[in-house]
């Protein structure tokens, strides 16, 4: 899948330097950044969406006591 993005000139220069000094393509580093950062983005934005549902009362929440009881840890 081909994607086009605009980069800040300073970021583009840093990426150019890295690619030049290592002999790898810029696309290699962009792919590495995306693959490495996607987990973090998913964690953040999905957690944020869940918290919004909690704030609106649309997401069921459990107390620590309820969780311990359900897991049989209240002995």
N, C-alpha and C positions, 0 to 999 in steps of 0.2 A: 504494500500500500504506500503510495507516494503522498507525502504531506509537505506543505510549504508553510514556513513560519518566518516572521520578522524578528531579528535579534537586535538588541541594542548594539551599536557599533563597538563598544568596549568588549562586550561578550563575544561578538564575532571575531574580534582581533585576538582575544585569548584562545578561542577555539582554533583559529588559523595557526597560531603559534604552536599550540599543542600538537596539532596534526602535522605540522611541518617538522617539528623536533622529534617526533616519534615515528614518522613515516606511515601513520595510519590515516584513514579517511575521516573527515569531519563527521560523516554519517555514522561511523563506528562509535564515536564518542557520544553523539546525540542519542543513538540507540541505547548505549550503556546508561546514560542519564535517565532516559525514560523508563527502561526496564528496572533500574535500581530505585527510582523514585515513585513508581506507580503504586507499590505497596503502601508507602507512606501517605500518598494522596488518597488512596482508597480508605485507609484507616481513618484519616482525618475527616474527610467529607462524609463518609458513611456514619461515623460516630456523631458528627455535627447534626446530620439529618435525624438520627435516632434521638439525640438530646432535644431537638426541636419537637419531635413527637411526644417525648416525655413531658416537656413544658406545657404542651397543649392537651395533655391527658389522653393522648391517643396510643400510648405505649404502656403495657403492663410493667410495673416495677415490683420488686420483691425486697423485703427487708433482709438483713443478714441473718436474723433469727429464723425467718421462713426458709431461707436457703439451707441453713444448717439442719433444720428439722427435716426438710425434704430429702437431704442427702444422708440422713441418719447420723449426723455428727453431734447431736445433743445428748451425748451420754455422759 
